[in-house]
Amino acid sequence: MRIDFSKAFLHFGFYALLSAMSVAQKQAPAPPAPIPAQILAAKKVFVANGGVDGMAEDDPIFSGGSDRAYNQFYARVKDLGHFEIVGSPAEADLLLEIRQEVLTVTLRGEVGRSDTPVFHLQIRDPKTNALLWAFHLHFKFGGGQANSDRNFDQAVDRLVNDLRILVAPSPARVQ
């Protein structure tokens, strides 16, 4: 039996090209999905305090009390200058609900555990209460009070920056 290697390489090359094209098509990023119109059109927001997880006194904590996330987020959204913050959900175009949580994972039974602070920001339509968008930002406790507070501040800043980017998107995102 005689094998014609030139034809074999031609067939191999053709199939390799098809395979590469198929992989390239699968790896091409999807076009960005549109941002809900309510978010882009909003001028007035109501900022709600979604609460905070209470921690035991011997666990790592942040200074500023249980309203720190709400107070700090509220001030940063106000400083953003993009929205007018209103006093009730009925007056708002959007509802922004900030919540601070601490996720606790027990490692190997009772041997150890890991605590991870998380901020949740939910953006809702005040007319329907439909969830339009959400951010979940994990951050870390620091080594000591000052570092934990610094990490907290940076997380709030990042959350507000993510909100800023969402409400003032690139033209490709607006459809």
Sequence and secondary structure as in RCSB ss.txt:
>XXXX:A:sequence
MRIDFSKAFLHFGFYALLSAMSVAQKQAPAPPAPIPAQILAAKKVFVANGGVDGMAEDDPIFSGGSDRAYNQFYA
RVKDLGHFEIVGSPAEADLLLEIRQEVLTVTLRGEVGRSDTPVFHLQIRDPKTNALLWAFHLHFKFGGGQANSDR
NFDQAVDRLVNDLRILVAPSPARVQ
>XXXX:A:secstr
    HHHHHHHHHHHHHHHHHHHHHHHS        HHHHH  EEEEEEEEE    TTS   SS TTHHHHHHHH
HHHHH SSEE SSGGG SEEEEEEEEEEEEEETTTTEEEEEEEEEEEEE TTT  EEEEEEEE    SSHHHHHH
HHHHHHHHHHHHHHHHHS  TTT  
